[in-house]
Amino acid sequence: MTSRKELAEFTLPAAAVGAAAGLVAGILGSIAGQSLGWALVTGLGLGVPLMVFGVGYAVLVALGKVPAGVFAPAAVYWVIAFPLALLVHAVATEWVVAGSPGLPAEPWKFLAFRALLSMGFAIGFLWMHEQIGRHWWPHILPHNRYARRTVEQYAHLAQSLEARKAATGRGRRTPKRVA
């Protein structure tokens, strides 16, 4: 299997997170009264860029540029990627409404506000990525070097946390015997 195929296989959980976000946006749009067409534009306009950026994040994890399971790098990544994904959504929506793509009014303010919201998305993305990945990566572990590296990182992280708990006395304690 080539490296690109392994990367594509490894990044499926991240793509699933973006697809889920787009699906939720589309469903919420239809619940809010949008027509099926508008709900589809909402879902695809948001879901596709989130899938692309999510895959980008997973590639960084796979290549060892970003440590797996650590929030700070995810937050830095999404403070840039999340506003850009919402900008793509806004441009796509403008294109459908007006017939030509256009930027939102005051694009820098638009991006800055979305950057503030990105921390919540980063938390949710990282959590969902790990939840889906913990079921997917062991499945592809025997033939995918990126999954193997990531699972090893999570195992090392868990061992480090357990050692830290034990060193500070917050680990499991055995009850004292009363003689």
C-alpha positions in Angstrom: 0.0 0.0 0.0 1.4 3.4 -0.9 1.8 6.2 1.5 -1.0 8.2 0.0 -3.4 5.3 0.4 -2.3 4.8 4.0 -2.8 8.5 4.7 -6.3 8.5 3.1 -7.2 5.5 5.1 -5.8 7.0 8.3 -7.7 10.3 7.8 -11.2 8.8 7.5 -12.1 9.6 11.1 -11.2 13.3 10.5 -13.3 13.4 7.3 -16.2 11.8 9.2 -16.1 14.6 11.8 -16.4 17.2 9.0 -19.1 15.2 7.3 -21.0 15.0 10.6 -20.7 18.7 11.2 -22.1 19.4 7.7 -24.9 16.9 8.3 -25.8 18.5 11.6 -25.7 22.0 10.0 -28.0 20.8 7.2 -30.4 19.1 9.6 -30.5 22.2 11.8 -31.2 24.3 8.7 -34.1 22.2 7.7 -35.5 22.2 11.3 -35.2 26.0 11.2 -37.4 26.1 8.2 -35.0 26.1 5.3 -36.0 24.2 2.2 -34.3 20.9 1.4 -32.2 22.8 -1.2 -31.0 25.4 1.2 -30.4 22.8 3.9 -28.2 20.9 1.4 -26.3 24.1 0.5 -25.8 24.8 4.2 -24.6 21.2 4.9 -22.3 21.0 1.9 -21.0 24.6 2.2 -19.9 23.9 5.7 -19.2 20.2 5.7 -16.9 20.0 2.7 -14.4 22.7 4.0 -14.5 21.1 7.5 -13.8 17.7 6.0 -10.9 19.2 4.0 -9.4 21.0 7.0 -10.0 18.0 9.2 -8.1 15.7 6.8 -5.3 18.3 6.9 -5.1 18.1 10.6 -5.1 14.3 10.5 -2.3 14.4 8.0 -0.2 16.6 10.3 -0.9 14.0 13.1 0.0 11.1 10.8 3.3 12.7 9.7 4.3 13.5 13.3 4.1 17.3 12.9 1.4 17.5 15.5 1.2 15.2 18.6 -1.9 13.0 18.8 -4.3 13.9 21.6 -2.9 17.2 22.6 -5.3 20.2 22.7 -2.9 23.2 22.2 -1.8 22.2 18.6 -5.4 21.4 17.7 -6.5 24.8 19.0 -3.8 26.6 17.0 -4.8 24.7 13.9 -8.5 25.3 14.2 -8.1 29.0 15.2 -7.0 29.4 11.5 -8.9 26.6 9.8 -12.4 27.1 11.4 -12.8 30.7 10.3 -11.6 29.9 6.8 -14.1 27.0 6.6 -16.9 29.4 7.7 -15.7 31.9 5.1 -15.9 29.3 2.4 -19.5 28.6 3.7 -20.4 32.3 3.5 -18.9 32.7 0.0 -20.8 29.5 -1.2 -24.0 30.8 0.3 -23.5 34.2 -1.3 -22.9 32.5 -4.6 -26.1 30.5 -4.4 -28.2 33.6 -3.3 -26.7 36.3 -5.5 -25.4 34.2 -8.4 -21.8 35.2 -7.9 -19.4 34.5 -5.0 -18.8 37.3 -2.6 -17.1 38.0 0.7 -19.1 38.9 3.8 -19.2 42.5 4.9 -16.1 43.4 6.9 -14.3 40.1 6.3 -11.6 40.7 9.0 -14.2 41.1 11.7 -16.0 38.0 10.3 -12.8 36.0 10.6 -11.9 37.4 14.0 -15.2 36.5 15.5 -15.1 33.0 14.1 -11.6 32.6 15.5 -13.1 33.2 18.9 -15.6 30.4 18.3 -13.0 28.1 17.0 -11.9 26.9 20.5 -15.2 25.2 21.0 -15.0 23.5 17.6 -11.4 22.4 18.3 -12.5 20.7 21.5 -15.4 19.0 19.7 -13.3 18.0 16.7 -10.5 16.6 18.8 -12.9 14.6 21.0 -14.9 13.2 18.0 -11.7 12.5 16.1 -10.3 10.5 19.0 -13.6 8.7 19.6 -13.9 7.6 15.9 -10.2 7.0 15.6 -10.0 4.7 18.6 -12.3 2.3 16.8 -10.9 2.8 13.4 -7.1 2.9 13.9 -6.7 -0.5 15.7 -8.7 -2.0 12.8 -6.1 -0.7 10.2 -3.1 -1.0 12.6 -1.6 -4.1 11.0 -1.0 -2.5 7.6 -1.1 1.2 8.3 2.1 2.8 9.7 0.3 6.1 10.5 -2.3 4.3 12.6 0.4 2.3 14.3 2.4 5.5 15.2 -0.7 7.3 16.5 -1.9 4.4 18.6 1.6 4.1 20.1 1.5 7.9 20.9 -1.8 7.4 22.7 -0.5 4.4 24.6 2.6 6.4 25.6 0.4 9.4 26.7 -1.7 7.0 28.8 1.3 5.5 30.4 2.8 8.9 31.2 -0.5 10.1 32.8 -0.7 6.9 34.8 3.0 7.3 36.0 2.2 11.0 36.9 -0.8 9.9 38.9 1.2 7.3 40.7 4.0 9.7 41.5 1.7 12.3 43.0 -0.2 9.8 45.0 -3.4 10.2 43.1 -3.2 6.8 41.5 -5.0 3.7 42.7 -4.4 3.0 46.3 -4.6 -0.3 47.9 -6.6 -0.3 51.2 -4.5 -0.5 54.3 -4.8 -3.7 56.3 -5.9 -3.3 59.9 -4.1 -5.8 62.1 
